[in-house]
Structures are given as structure tokens and as C-alpha cells.
Amino acid sequence: MGRVEGKVAFVTGAARGQGRSHAVRLAEEGADIIAVDLCQDIESLKYRLSGPEDLKETVRLVEERGRRIVAVQADVRESAQLRDALDRGMAELGGLDIVVAQAGIAAMKGEPPLQAWSDVVNVNLVGTINAIQVALPHLSEGASIIAVGSTAALMNHGVVATPGSDPGGSGYVFAKRALSEYVHELARNLAPRGMRANVVHPTNVNTPMLQSEPMYRSFRPDLENPTREDAELGFPAQQAMPIPYVEPVDISNAVLFLASDEARYVTGLQLRVDGGGYLKWYDWQR
């Protein structure tokens, strides 16, 4: 207990899935939380996003662990909204020590296709940059920034094999790759100031994003209407270890490590929590 005791963490995408897990895990180890989430659907996506009731549940879970939380509905695509949310949170909780840029969407098979491209790039890349950059003026020596990427960002450009066949899927890979480069450069510039920036790259994570019809279709393109049971047979292909996916807490534990003083000299890291997914892809390329 207490690995981030007394610190304040700004977590985007906090209403459910990985974002909620990060907020709760950090709270368990002593952090107060500024939580933001859009809490509404995006039309180009073919699965439901979180709602206000999900964000309320995150609040309940954090408070159940004895920590304070300020939760705000805000769109990561709009830096002004993030700035207002952060200001509200800091006014109540004090300073800012940790940034976890988690908010993200999967736009695979999104319609219209080019709108899906725009939406996923705006949320996953621009939204990550917005969250980090509104926080930068408030950070000082010892601060930790963690962005959540994807193992897909570390693989080749052929994840969506046929150009133009799925702009939303291609946009996802591009956005995660670009945010990785952004954080790498950010880490170089923050290091002399005693601040750190790292990226965690998950494989499949057992969240509503993975457990959705577009993802089922992506993993079982051989079937017209794949079910969860069908997709469960395809999920293990992503990892070298014999697992279909990891759990949100597996990513949260990596986030906690990077946020804590245990990682005080760790910066510029691209940390894979992928069950050997990258290793499996690397072997395919040889």
C-alpha cells in the first residue's frame, strides 16, 4: 500500500475499462483522482461507449477505497474542456503529479469509413496530446506521464492489409504509433527537468472495446456474424502466451509502477504488456 500516497493523478477515459481500472488501482495505492470521460457515443463507431452512470461507478469505487475524486464529463478532443476539468480537479485536490492518458476508441469497421479515421485519430492521438499538454504547466520534478498505446503500434503497417479497406482500423494503428513517437520526444525534453514520460502497450484487454461486434469481426473475418464465442477462438492468435487477452488490472499494475517512485529513473520506455504478442509478430517477419 501507499506506492503513490498523497499524489494526484489525472486519468482520461476513466468511466470504464482500462481507465476505470487505472483510477481504482492508483487510489488503492494512495492517490487522489481527477477523472474525465466523454460519457457518450461517437456516431462512426459500431459499439457503445461509456455513459454518465459508468463515471459515477468509478467515483464510487475510488471513494470506497478512501480516496478523493473529482469526475468531469469532458471530451479529450477539446483541449479547453480538459483544461477546465483539470482546473476543477486541482482546485479541490491540490497539485498534479501523475498523468494517465488512457482515453481511446477502436474504429475498426467504422462508418462512414473516413469519419471513422478522423474520429480515431482525434481521440487516440490528438486526445492524448491534449491531455498531456494541458497538464504540462502544472507538473514539476518527479512527475510521471503515462500514455497507453497498443502492441499494434509496434508492428508493421500491414495490420490492415488492403489499403483503404478499413480506414478506422488503419487510423487506430497510426494514432497509437504516432503517440508513441510523441511521448518518446516528450521524454527527451522532460528528462533534464526531472520529469518522466512512458508508454504502456497492451495486447488484447478484456474490456467492452474488445468485447464488441467490430472486434469480433476483425478477429473472425471468415464469419459473417461472429459471436463472442467465435472471437474467443481467434483472440489467442494475438499472443505468444496461450491466453486470449489480459485483464485491465494487468495494465493498471504497469501504470502504477511507472507512476510510482519505484520507476523514478525510468523514462522514454515503450513497455509491452502483451503476452509475447510482439515476439510472435517478430517471428512471423523472419
C-alpha positions as CSV (number, residue, x, y, z in Angstrom):
1,M,0.0,0.0,0.0
2,G,1.0,3.6,-0.4
3,R,3.1,3.4,-3.6
4,V,1.6,6.7,-4.8
5,E,0.5,8.0,-1.4
6,G,-0.5,11.7,-1.4
7,K,-0.2,12.2,-5.1
8,V,-2.9,13.4,-7.5
9,A,-3.5,11.6,-10.8
10,F,-5.3,12.9,-13.9
11,V,-6.9,10.0,-15.7
12,T,-8.7,10.2,-19.1
13,G,-11.2,7.6,-20.3
14,A,-11.9,6.9,-16.6
15,A,-15.5,5.8,-16.8
16,R,-15.0,2.1,-17.5
17,G,-12.5,-0.4,-18.9
18,Q,-8.8,0.3,-18.5
19,G,-9.3,3.9,-17.4
20,R,-11.5,2.9,-14.5
21,S,-9.1,0.2,-13.6
22,H,-6.1,2.7,-13.6
23,A,-8.1,5.1,-11.4
24,V,-9.0,2.5,-8.9
25,R,-5.6,0.9,-8.8
26,L,-3.9,4.2,-8.2
27,A,-6.5,5.1,-5.5
28,E,-5.7,1.7,-3.8
29,E,-2.1,2.9,-3.5
30,G,-2.9,6.3,-2.1
31,A,-3.6,8.7,-5.0
32,D,-6.5,11.1,-5.4
33,I,-8.0,11.1,-8.8
34,I,-9.1,13.7,-11.4
35,A,-11.2,11.6,-13.7
36,V,-12.6,12.6,-17.1
37,D,-14.6,10.8,-19.8
38,L,-16.8,11.7,-22.7
39,C,-19.7,9.6,-21.5
40,Q,-21.5,9.5,-24.8
41,D,-21.3,7.6,-28.0
42,I,-19.4,8.6,-31.2
43,E,-21.6,8.0,-34.3
44,S,-19.0,6.4,-36.5
45,L,-18.3,3.6,-34.1
46,K,-20.3,0.4,-34.1
47,Y,-20.2,-0.2,-30.4
48,R,-21.4,1.7,-27.3
49,L,-19.1,3.9,-25.3
50,S,-19.5,4.7,-21.6
51,G,-22.3,6.8,-20.1
52,P,-22.6,9.1,-17.1
53,E,-23.6,6.1,-14.9
54,D,-20.3,4.5,-15.6
55,L,-18.3,7.5,-14.5
56,K,-20.5,7.6,-11.3
57,E,-19.4,4.0,-10.7
58,T,-15.8,4.9,-11.0
59,V,-16.4,7.7,-8.4
60,R,-18.0,5.1,-6.1
61,L,-15.1,2.7,-6.4
62,V,-12.4,5.3,-5.8
63,E,-14.3,6.7,-2.7
64,E,-14.8,3.1,-1.5
65,R,-11.0,3.0,-1.3
66,G,-10.9,6.1,0.9
67,R,-9.5,8.5,-1.7
68,R,-10.9,11.7,-3.1
69,I,-12.0,12.0,-6.7
70,V,-13.2,14.8,-9.0
71,A,-15.0,13.4,-12.0
72,V,-15.9,15.5,-15.0
73,Q,-17.5,14.7,-18.4
74,A,-15.1,16.1,-20.9
75,D,-14.1,15.5,-24.5
76,V,-10.4,14.8,-24.9
77,R,-10.6,16.2,-28.5
78,E,-11.3,19.6,-26.9
79,S,-8.4,21.0,-25.0
80,A,-10.4,23.7,-23.4
81,Q,-12.7,21.1,-21.8
82,L,-9.7,19.2,-20.5
83,R,-8.2,22.4,-19.1
84,D,-11.4,23.3,-17.3
85,A,-11.7,19.8,-15.9
86,L,-8.1,19.8,-14.7
87,D,-8.5,23.2,-13.1
88,R,-11.6,22.0,-11.2
89,G,-9.8,18.9,-10.0
90,M,-6.7,20.8,-8.9
91,A,-8.7,23.4,-7.1
92,E,-10.2,20.7,-4.9
93,L,-7.3,18.2,-4.7
94,G,-4.2,20.4,-4.9
95,G,-1.3,19.8,-7.2
96,L,-0.8,17.3,-10.0
97,D,1.8,14.5,-10.0
98,I,0.6,11.8,-12.5
99,V,-1.0,11.9,-15.9
100,V,-2.5,8.8,-17.4
101,A,-3.7,9.4,-21.0
102,Q,-5.9,6.4,-21.5
103,A,-8.9,7.6,-23.4
104,G,-9.2,5.7,-26.7
105,I,-11.6,4.2,-29.1
106,A,-11.4,1.3,-31.6
107,A,-12.8,2.4,-35.0
108,M,-12.5,-0.9,-36.8
109,K,-15.2,-1.2,-39.5
110,G,-16.5,2.3,-38.5
111,E,-18.9,4.1,-40.8
112,P,-18.6,6.3,-42.8
113,P,-15.1,5.0,-43.1
114,L,-13.3,8.3,-43.4
115,Q,-15.2,9.8,-40.5
116,A,-14.1,6.7,-38.5
117,W,-10.5,7.6,-39.5
118,S,-10.9,11.2,-38.3
119,D,-12.6,10.2,-35.1
120,V,-10.0,7.6,-34.0
121,V,-7.1,9.9,-34.8
122,N,-8.7,12.8,-33.0
123,V,-9.4,10.7,-29.9
124,N,-6.4,8.4,-29.7
125,L,-3.7,10.8,-30.9
126,V,-4.9,14.4,-30.5
127,G,-6.8,13.5,-27.3
128,T,-3.6,12.1,-25.8
129,I,-1.6,15.1,-26.8
130,N,-4.3,17.4,-25.4
131,A,-4.4,15.6,-22.1
132,I,-0.7,15.8,-21.6
133,Q,-0.2,19.3,-22.8
134,V,-2.9,20.8,-20.6
135,A,-1.2,19.1,-17.7
136,L,2.4,20.2,-18.5
137,P,2.3,23.7,-17.0
138,H,1.3,22.1,-13.7
139,L,3.9,19.4,-13.5
140,S,7.3,19.6,-11.7
141,E,10.2,17.5,-10.8
142,G,9.2,13.9,-10.0
143,A,6.0,14.0,-12.2
144,S,5.2,11.0,-14.3
145,I,3.3,10.9,-17.6
146,I,1.9,7.6,-18.9
147,A,0.2,7.2,-22.3
148,V,-1.5,4.0,-23.2
149,G,-0.7,2.8,-26.7
150,S,-1.1,-0.7,-28.3
151,T,1.1,-3.5,-29.3
152,A,-0.3,-2.8,-32.8
153,A,1.8,0.4,-32.8
154,L,4.9,-1.7,-32.7
155,M,4.1,-4.0,-35.6
156,N,4.3,-3.3,-39.3
157,H,1.9,-1.2,-41.4
158,G,0.2,-4.3,-42.7
159,V,-2.1,-4.7,-39.7
160,V,-4.9,-3.6,-42.1
161,A,-3.6,-5.4,-45.1
162,T,-5.6,-3.9,-48.0
163,P,-5.1,-0.1,-48.3
164,G,-8.4,1.7,-47.9
165,S,-10.3,-1.4,-46.8
166,D,-10.8,-0.2,-43.2
167,P,-9.7,3.4,-42.6
168,G,-10.9,3.3,-39.0
169,G,-8.7,0.3,-38.3
170,S,-5.7,1.9,-40.1
171,G,-6.3,5.1,-38.2
172,Y,-6.1,3.2,-34.9
173,V,-2.7,1.8,-35.7
174,F,-1.4,5.1,-37.0
175,A,-2.6,7.0,-33.9
176,K,-1.0,4.6,-31.5
177,R,2.2,4.6,-33.4
178,A,2.3,8.4,-33.5
179,L,1.5,8.9,-29.9
180,S,4.4,6.6,-29.1
181,E,6.8,8.9,-31.1
182,Y,5.3,11.9,-29.4
183,V,5.9,10.5,-25.9
184,H,9.5,9.5,-26.9
185,E,10.3,13.1,-27.9
186,L,8.5,14.4,-24.8
187,A,10.6,12.2,-22.6
188,R,13.8,13.6,-24.1
189,N,12.7,17.1,-23.3
190,L,11.4,16.4,-19.8
191,A,14.3,14.4,-18.6
192,P,16.6,17.4,-17.8
193,R,13.7,18.7,-15.7
194,G,13.4,15.6,-13.6
195,M,10.1,14.5,-15.1
196,R,9.3,11.2,-16.9
197,A,7.1,10.1,-19.8
198,N,6.5,6.5,-20.8
199,V,4.1,4.4,-22.9
200,V,2.4,1.2,-22.0
201,H,1.5,-1.1,-24.9
202,P,-1.2,-3.6,-24.2
203,T,-2.3,-6.6,-26.2
204,N,-6.0,-7.5,-26.2
205,V,-7.5,-6.3,-23.0
206,N,-10.8,-7.8,-21.6
207,T,-12.9,-4.6,-21.8
208,P,-16.1,-3.5,-23.6
209,M,-13.9,-2.3,-26.5
210,L,-12.6,-5.8,-27.1
211,Q,-15.9,-7.5,-26.4
212,S,-17.7,-5.7,-29.2
213,E,-19.1,-6.6,-32.6
214,P,-16.5,-4.8,-34.7
215,M,-13.7,-6.5,-32.8
216,Y,-15.3,-9.9,-33.2
217,R,-15.5,-9.2,-37.0
218,S,-11.8,-8.2,-37.0
219,F,-10.7,-11.4,-35.3
220,R,-13.1,-13.7,-37.3
221,P,-13.4,-12.2,-40.8
222,D,-14.2,-15.7,-42.0
223,L,-17.6,-15.4,-40.4
224,E,-20.5,-13.0,-41.4
225,N,-21.9,-12.5,-37.9
226,P,-19.3,-13.8,-35.4
227,T,-20.3,-14.2,-31.7
228,R,-18.2,-13.7,-28.6
229,E,-17.6,-17.4,-28.5
230,D,-16.3,-17.3,-32.1
231,A,-14.0,-14.5,-31.4
232,E,-12.7,-16.2,-28.2
233,L,-11.2,-18.8,-30.6
234,G,-9.4,-16.0,-32.5
235,F,-8.2,-13.9,-29.7
236,P,-5.2,-16.1,-28.7
237,A,-3.7,-15.6,-32.1
238,Q,-2.5,-12.2,-31.0
239,Q,-0.3,-13.5,-28.2
240,A,2.7,-15.9,-27.9
241,M,1.5,-17.0,-24.5
242,P,-1.6,-19.2,-24.5
243,I,-4.1,-16.5,-23.5
244,P,-6.9,-14.8,-25.3
245,Y,-6.3,-11.4,-23.5
246,V,-5.0,-9.7,-20.4
247,E,-7.2,-8.1,-17.8
248,P,-7.4,-4.3,-17.2
249,V,-5.6,-4.7,-13.9
250,D,-2.6,-6.1,-15.7
251,I,-2.2,-2.8,-17.5
252,S,-3.0,-0.9,-14.3
253,N,-0.2,-2.6,-12.5
254,A,2.2,-1.4,-15.2
255,V,0.8,2.1,-15.0
256,L,1.2,2.1,-11.2
257,F,4.8,1.0,-11.4
258,L,5.6,3.9,-13.9
259,A,3.7,6.4,-11.7
260,S,5.5,5.4,-8.6
261,D,8.9,6.3,-7.3
262,E,10.0,2.7,-8.0
263,A,10.3,3.9,-11.6
264,R,11.9,7.2,-10.7
265,Y,14.7,6.7,-13.3
266,V,12.5,5.1,-16.0
267,T,11.7,7.3,-18.9
268,G,11.2,7.0,-22.6
269,L,10.2,3.4,-22.2
270,Q,7.8,1.6,-24.5
271,L,6.6,-1.1,-22.1
272,R,4.8,-4.0,-23.6
273,V,2.2,-5.9,-21.6
274,D,1.3,-8.2,-24.4
275,G,1.7,-11.8,-23.6
276,G,4.5,-12.0,-26.1
277,G,2.4,-10.6,-28.9
278,Y,5.3,-8.5,-30.3
279,L,7.6,-11.5,-30.1
280,K,5.1,-13.6,-32.1
281,W,4.8,-10.9,-34.8
282,Y,8.6,-10.6,-34.9
283,D,9.0,-14.3,-35.5
284,W,6.4,-14.1,-38.3
285,Q,8.5,-11.5,-40.1
286,R,11.7,-13.5,-40.1
